[in-house]
């Protein structure tokens, strides 16, 4: 018996010195990371601020107020905070398994016994029994399975915190986009009203010449047709403006009727922010960090599945006492100490299949991580090239508008002198109206590309405590 006892102690000692190590991986060599971004040669190379509140670069108090409200009141962000709290409780739950547990129990039992006397009468006697006890237990983490479960829950909690930052970036960007688009619709509406006034003046000119028998009624009808074509756009523009206001109301968790955008002009576009180098995205972008943490957690899941195939050792103990009177409960105790080993013998390959399944999940997470990294670099590149080309496009449009203004001036003068008919004036007017509309939309798109760049570079915006 002593030999068995010593042998058991040696086995337990050896097991306690062993552990299942999570599979190590190095994905840096597999990542496609260019030295710099495309079209970024003229951009300052200073390291970017990962926690910058980028919307403040537009220097507009109204926009700052809307974004602040959205970050504090948005329902998606509230839900993200709730998910973070849930993840924290899961960390506490797994951490508690690293320590022994201790339970207290107590009971009072009443026993009634009915007996028949020699006299033929029944008598009932009643006795009480008091019992208290303590039960303790602890699972020895032979293969660091419990420790891996705790670390995996901690990584999942950190991944949830990064998901909160992803939501915050999305909400701040969508809020800014909605605000920009509302202003754009206001500008388009103001442009339509201005063009209606211009059309009214040209209509008066045509009618005057018609009364002097210097032109035909066809010119009047053509001018009215252009006026109606311009006026019909106003209801659609006003409808789109209200749609963006409703979107903004959802983002800041407010009633649509309470949304009021006073700004009528787009702010000045600030200089391009420093974008740094692509490798900095690995430690700044929340979606990349979220994917990396999930990948690390999946590696720990493999270790947990491997440890589940090995024996587990538990130690349990109890101390109890019972007495007919409660004051006698502390006079004597019955104690018990036991150890137990549970080892899987046959499960038809279930645990082995779980290990393979966890490895497949980790492989999937690795592919997702690589794709997110590549996508992040592409997003920055796209935002840079789109803004650059949009500026070129806007410059050409303004040159085209200048040429169209000159063409209208010349057509109007020649029309007044009777050197050409009114069709040249109509064509020039239509060209100007079209270009003016395109300029406003192009300026809106320029701001949207800048917001896309801020969004692609954004890091931590919110604190994880609320």
N, C-alpha and C positions, 0 to 999 in steps of 0.2 A: 504493500500500500504506500509506503514511504517513497518507493521508486516512482510510482505513478504520480504521486504528489509533486516530487521534484521535477519530473519530466513535464508536467503541466505548467509549472512555474517557468521553466526554461522556454517552453513554446510561447507562453504569453509575453515573456520579455522580448523574445525575438520579433513577435508580431508587433509589439508596441514600438519597436525601432524601425518598422517598415512603413511605407506610405505609397500611395498612388500619386505620381506626379502628373499634373496636367500636361498635355502634349504642347510642346513649344512650336511656335511658328514665326517665321520672319517673312513678312510680305513686302518689305521695302524694295527688295530686288525685283519683285514682280510688277511693281507699280510703274506706270508710265508718267514720269514727272519731268516736264520740261524745265529748263533753267529759268525762263521768264515767259510772261504771257505774250501772245501775239499782239501787235499794234500797241505795245506798252513802252516803246523805246523812249518816247518823249515824256513819259509820266514819271514824277519823282519816285525814287526807289526806296524812300524811307519806309521803315516798318510800320504797317498800319496799326491803328488802335482797334483791338478786337471788340472792345465794349463801347465803341462810339455810338452815340445817339444820332445817327446819320441824318434824320429828318430835320434836326435843328440847323443843318447847314443851309437850309432854304430861308432861314431867318424870318419866319412868319409866325407871330404869336397864335393866330387862329389855328394853324396846322399843328403847332406844338400842343395846344389844348386838346384837339381832337385825338391825337396820338396818345397823349397821357391818359385821357379818359378810356380809350380802347384798351390800353395795357392794364388798366385797373378794373374795368367793368366787363370786358368781353367774356362771354359765356364759355368759349373754347378755352380761354386761358384759365378760367375758374375750374373747368373740368380737368385741365392739365395739372393744376395744383392739387386737386383731389386725387388724381392718379399718383402723384408724387408722394402724397401722404400714405396712400395704400402701399406703395413700394417700401416706404420707411417702416411700416408696421410688419411687412414681411421680413425685413432685415432683423427686426427685434425678435420675431418668432424663430428664425433660424439661429440667431445668436444664442437664444435661451437654451437650445439643445446642446450647447457646449458645456453647460453646467449641470450639476445634479439637481434633481427635483426632490421636494419634501412635501408630503401631504399629511394633513391632520384629519383624524376621523373620531367621531364620538357617537354613542347611541345609548338609549334608555329603553329597556325591554321590561314589560310587565307580563308576568306569567300567572295565570289563574288556574287553580286546580280544584276540581269538584270531587269530593269523596263521600262514601256512604258509611254512616256510623252504624254501630250495632243496634242502635235504637230505631233504625230504619229511616233516619233523617239524613238529608244531604247537607253537606257544609262546603263552603267555598273559601279557599285560602289564596291570598294574593301576595306574590313576591316580586321585587324589582331587581333588575340587574343593570349596573352602570358599566360602560366600557369606553375606553379611550385608547387611541393608538397613533403612532407615527409611522409613515411608510416613506422610504427614500429609495432612490434609484439613480443609476448613472450608466450611460453607455460609453465605454472606452472607445475613443476614436482611433481604432487601430490603423486604418488606411486613409485617415484624414478625409473621410467621406463627409462627416458633419461639418468640418472646417471648410471643405469645398462648397457645400451647400450654403454656408454663411457668406463666403466670398462671392458666389454666384448671385445671391440675392443683393449683395452690396453693389455689384456691377450693374445689375438690372435697375437698381434704384438710381445709380448715376446716369444710366441710359435714359431713364424716365426724366431726369432733370434736364438732360440735353434735348429731349423731346419737347419739354416746356419752352426752351429757347427757340426751337424750330417754330412752334406755334406763335411765340411773341414776334419773331421776325416776319412771319406771314401776316399777322394781324396788323403790325405797324406798316408794312408795305401796302397791304390792301386799303388801309385807311388813307394813306397818302395818295394812292392811285385814285380812290374815290373822290378825294378833295380836288385833285388836279383835274379830273374829268368833269366835275361839276363846274369848275371855273371855265373850262373849255366850252361847255354847253352855254354858259352865260355869254362868253365871247361870241360864239356863233349866233346866238339870239340877237345880241347887239349889232352884229354885222348884218344880219337879215334886215333889221329895222333901218340901219343906215342905207342899205341898198334899196329899200323901199322908198326912202326919201329921194334918193338919186333918180330912181325910176319915175317918181312923180314929177320931178323937174324936167326930165326928158319928155315925158308925156305932154307937159304944158308947152314945151317947145314945138313938138310935132303938131299939136292941136292948133297952135298959133299959125304955123306955116300952112296948115290945112285950110284955115279960115281965109288965108291970103291966096288960096288956090296955088300954092307952091309945092304941094305934095298930095299924095293920094290917101284915101281912108285906110288902105292896106298898112301903111306905116303906123297908123294909130292902133290898129288891131295887133300888129306884131309887138308893139311896145307894151300893150296891155297883157299880151300873152306872156312876155318875159316877166312882167310884174307879178302876174299870178303864179308863175313857176317859182319865183323867189319866195312869195308869201306862203306857199303851201309847205315849205320846209319848216316853218316856225313851230307848228304844233308837234311835229316829230321831235324837234330839238328840245322843246319844253318837256315832252314826255320822257325823253332820255335823261334829262336833268333830274326829274323826279325819281326816276329809277335809281340813279346813282345816290341820291339823297336817302332812299330807302335802304340801299346797301350800306351806306355810312351809318344809318341808324342801327342796323343789326350789329355792326362792328363795335359800336360804343354802347350797345345795350340800352338804346333810348327809343322813345316814340318818334316816328317819322315827322310828326308835326312839330317836334322840338328842334329839328335840324335846320339851322340857318347859316348859310355860308355868305359872309359879307364881302369877302375878297372878290374882286372883279378882274384882276389881272394876274397872270402867272408871275411868281417871284423870279428874281434873277438867278439864272443857273450858275451854281458855284463852280469853282475849278474842279477838275477831276481829282478824286481822293488818291492818296498813295495806295497802290495795290499790293506792294511787297512782291514776294516770289511765290510760285505755286506751292512749294513744300509747306509754307506757313498755313495753308488751308487745313492741313492735317490736325493742327492743334487749335484752330480757331473756329472752323465751321461746325455748328452743333450737329448737323446731319452726319458728317463724317465721324465725329466723336461718338455719336449714338451707334452708328454701325460698327465701329471698332469695339465698343463696350459689349455689344451684343455678340460679336465674334469671340471675345475673350470669355464671356459667360458660357457660350456653347462649348468651348474647350473644357471648362470646368464640369459641364454636364457629362462629358465623356468620362472624366475621372470619377464622377459620382456613379455612373453606370458600371464602370469597371469594379469599383469598390463594392457595389451591390452583389457582385458575383462571389465575394469572399466572405468568410465567417465574420460574425459580429459577436462582441462580448459585452455582457451587461452585468452589473453588480447591483443587487437590491438588498435592502434590509428593512426590518420592521421591529417595532417595540409596542407591545400591547399589554393591557391589564384590564381586569374586570372585577367588580366587587358588588356586594349587595347594598353597600352604602357608599355614597360618593366620596365621603371623607377618607375611605380606605383605598381609593384608586392609586394614590402615589406611593403606597407601601410596598408594592411588588410589581415587577415587570417581566414579561416574557419577550425575549429578544430572538431575532432570527436574522442570519446573514447568509446570502447565497450568491453564487455566480452562475451565469448561464452562457452557453455558447450556442449560437444558431448558425448552421452552415447549410447552404443550398446543396442538395445532392442530385436532384433531377427536376428539371423544369421544361424539358423538351426543347431546349435551345432558346427559351424566351429571353433570359437575361443577356445572352450573347447577341441576340437580335436587337435588343435595346441599345447595346454598345454600338453596333453598326448603324443603327438609325441615328444616334447622336452624332456619329462621325459624318453621316450624310448631311445632317443639319448644319454642322460646322462648315462643311464644304460649301453649302449654299450661302451661309453668312459671309464666307470669304469672297465669293463671287459678287455678292451684293455690295460688299465694302469696296472692292476694286471699281465696280461700276459707279458708285457714288463719288469716289475720288475723281475719276475721269470726268464724270458729269459736272462736278464742281469747277474744274479747270475750264471745261468747255463753256460753262455759263459765264464765267468772267470774260473769256475771249469773245463770246458772242456779244455781251453787253458793250465791250470796248469798241468792237468793229461797227456795231449798229449805231452807236452814238456818233462815231466819227463820220460814217457815211450819211447819217441823218443830218448832221451839220452841213455837209456838202450839198445835200439835197435842198435844205432850207435856203442856203446861199443862192443856189440856182433859181429857186422859186422867186426870191426877192428880185433877182435880176430880170426874170421873166415878167414880174409885175411892173417893174419900171418900164420895160419895153411896151407892155400892154397899155400903160397909162399914156405913153407917147403916141401910140397908135390911135387911141381914143381921141386924144387932143387933136390930132391931125384929121381924123375922120369927121369929127364934129365941125371943125372949121371949114372943111371942104363941103360938108353938107349945107352949112349956112350960106355958103357962096354958090350953092347949086352945082358944084363940080362933080358930086357923086350922090347916089341915092342913100336912103337911110339904112340899107342893109349893112353897110360898112360900120356904121355906128352901133348897130345891134350886135354884130359879131364882136366888136371890140368890148362892148359892155359885158357880154356873156363870158368872154375870156377873162376879164378882170374879176368878175364875180367868182368864177371857178378858181382862179389863182388865190384870191383872198381867202376863200374857204380852205383851200389846200394848205395855205401857210399856217392857219390856226391849228389845223389837224396835225401838221408836221411839227409844230412847236409842242403840241401835246405829246406826240410820240417821242420827241427828244427827251422830255422829262420822264416818260415811261422807261426809256432805255437807261437813263441815269438811275432811276429807282431799281431797275433790274441789276445794275452794277452794285449798288449799295446792298441789295438783298443777297447777291452772290458773295460779297465780302463780309457780311455782317457776322458778328460773333455773339457774345453774351450781352443780352439787353436787360433781362430781369434777374432779380435775386431769387434764390430758391426758397426763401422764407417769405411767408405771407401771413 
